[in-house]
Amino acid sequence: MAAIAWQLLLSRTLVPIPRADTLTLGAIIWCVYLIDHLLDTLNPPVPNEPLRHQFTRKFRLPLSLLAAIILLAVFITLNRSFVLQSLPVFGLLICHFIAVHLLPQNYKQIWPKEFAVAAIFTLGVSTPIFFAYSAEPVTAIAFLLAFLLLCLWNCKSIDSWEHSILAPHWLSTLQLPAAIGCLISAKFTSVPLMLALALAFFLSSLLAHNASKFSPLALRVAADALLLTPFLAL
């Protein structure tokens, strides 16, 4: 839903994006996350296993069938331009899966997992910007950098909370300055786009500094929910 929300807002404020491509992106991202969890649960359970892995392990078969059906539907409906534009993202995604699921443990620790996930998600959402001649460069760059920071905070914070580390991550110190920067840049870029980013940064900072009041599951849900701020601007 987060990818769909941001692409809808990008389509309204920056470049036209076919609705079919946006829905395809949403389906692919959901399947990628699900397949990642399914591969994680091929290993024996570990103490304090994250709830998302426990859920995936419990319902592995129906979730596998659902992912297969959705991927088949996506494959049938894919258009050539979407595939060509997404090749760099698919390449990075393949490298990520190899590093996380196939390499020995000592090599896995070298791979910047959270940054890779944030970069893949950011590029997946932002890809149409790079192929649109009508996209304003300043707005495109401002969105790309801000959204990458927001996604990176999301990934790093969720990872910390799942390991019972409730202290604000160092990235949280950048959220309020980033919110202020988005508000200032709104005058020179896109007001709806920057307001959505500013609100997401503000809420993420608020959540990080009150993390001790919530359970890891509630924190994860809230961290993902605050990425839906574009719906307020649509």
N, C-alpha and C positions, 0 to 999 in steps of 0.2 A: 504493500500500500504506500509506503514511503516513496519508493521509486516512481510510482504512478502519480502521486501528489506533486512531486517536484517537476516531473516532465510536463504535467498539465499546466503548471504555472510558467515553466519555460516556454511552452507553446503559446501561452497568452501574452507573455511579456517580451520575449526575445526572438524566437524563430518558430515558424509553424511546424508542428510535429504530427504526423498522422496518428489518429487515435489507435489504429490497429497496431502500429509499432510500439506505442506506449503500453498497451495491454500485453503484447508479446514480451516486452522487457520485464514487466511485472511477473509474468508467468515463469520466465527463465530464471530470474533472481530467486523466486520462491523455490523453484526446483533445485537450484544450485545449493542454497542453504540446506535444504532437506537432504540432498545427496551427501553433502558434507557431514551432516549429523549421522546419516546411515553408515557411512564409512567409518566414522569415529566409533560407532557401537559394534563394529566387527571385532574390536579388541575386548578383552575381559573387562567387566566393570571395575572401577577404582573407588576407593573411599571418597566420600563427599562428591560423588559424581554430580555434575550440573543437572538440574531438573529437566532441561530440554533433552539431554542425552538419555535420562531415565525414561522420559515419555517416548522418545524415538525407539529405544530398545524394546519397550513394552508393546508398541504397535508397529514393529518393523515391517511386517508383511503387508498390511493394508497401506501403509505410507509408501512402501516401495511400488506397489501397484498404482497408487495415485500419481506418484512422480512419473512413472513410465507412461501413463495415459496422457498426462499433461504435456510431456516432452514429445510424444508422438503427434499430438494436436498442433504443437508449436512447429514441429518439423514440416508438417503438411502445409501449414499456412505461411511459412517464412517467405519473404520476398528477397530478391537478389540484392537490392540496395541496402537493406537492413543487414544482411550477412556481410557484405563487403565493408560497410562502415564499422561493423563490430569485430572485425578480425583481430585488431590489436588487443581488444579487451578479452576475446576468447583465448588469445595466446598467453596473456598474463594469467588468466584463470587456469589454464592447463599447467603452467609453471607452478602456480600456487598449490594445486592439487598434488602434483608430483612431490613438491617439497614437504607438504604436510602429511601425506598419506603413504608415500613410497620410500622416502629417504630414511636412512638410519637415524636413531634418536639424536645423536650428537650433531648431525647436520640439520635436523629440524630446528634445533635451538638457535641456529644462526639465522634462519629465515624470519624476517620481520612480519609475522603472521597478521597482527592487527593492522599494520600499515598497508599490507598487501590487500586485505579485505576492504579497507577504506578506499584505497586507490581504485580497485576494481569496481566498487559500487559507484564511486564518483564518476569514473570514466563511462560506465554504463549509462548513467543518467545524462551525462553531458555530451556524449558522442554526437548528437545532431547539431550541436553548436559548431563543431569543427568543420562541418560540411555545408554550412549555410553561409552564403556570401552576405546575407542581410544582417547577420549577427554583429552587434556593436562590440568591437574588441575589448574596450574597457569594461563593459558590463560582463562579458563572457569570462574574462580573466578574474575579475572580482568575485564572480559567482564560483568559479572553479576552485580558487584558493580557499574561500570561506567555507564552501561545502565540504571540501576535503578535510579541513580542520574539524568541522562538526562531526563528520563520519568517523574520523580518527578518535575523537573524544568518546563517541558512542562505543566503539570497539574496545578501546583500552579500559573504559570505565566498567563495562559489562564484564570483561575478563577479571578485573580486580574484585568486583562485587561477588562474582561466582567463587572466588578464592577467599571470601570473607575479609577482604581489605576494604574497609569502609571510609578510610581517609580520602579526601579529594585528591584525584590524580593531578600531577603537575599541569596537565593540559587544561584543567579546570580554571587555573589562574588566568588563562588566556580568553576565557569565554566572555567575561564582561567587557574587556577591551575590544574583543571582536564584535560584540553587540553594538558598542558605541561606534566602531568603525563602519559597520553596516549602515547605521542610521545616518552617519555623516555622508557616506558615499551614495546614499539613496538619491540625493539631489543631483548627482552627476550620472547615475546609472538608471536603475529601474526601482521605483518606489515600492510596488508590491513585492518584488523579488527580495529586495534588501530588508524590508520590514519582516517578511517571513523568516529570513535568516536571523535577523536581530532578535526576534521573539524566541526562536529555537535556542540561540546562544544564551539568552537570559534565563530561560527555563532550565537549560542544562546546568548552568552555574548554580541556580537555586537548588536543583536536585542533588548535585554533588556535595554541597555544603550541608545538606540535611539527610545524607545517606544513612546515618546511624539510626534514624527513626523508622526505617522501612526494612522489609525483608529483601533478600536478594532477588526473589521472583518479582516483587512489586517494583524494585528498582529497574530491573530489566524491562518490564512492561512500560514503565514510565519513560525510560530512555528511548525506547522505540516510538512511543506515542508522541513525544515532543518533536519528532521528525515530520509529523503530519501538519505542521503549521501552515503549509501552502494552502490547505483546504479553507483556511480562514480568509485567504486573499482571493479565492476564485469566485 
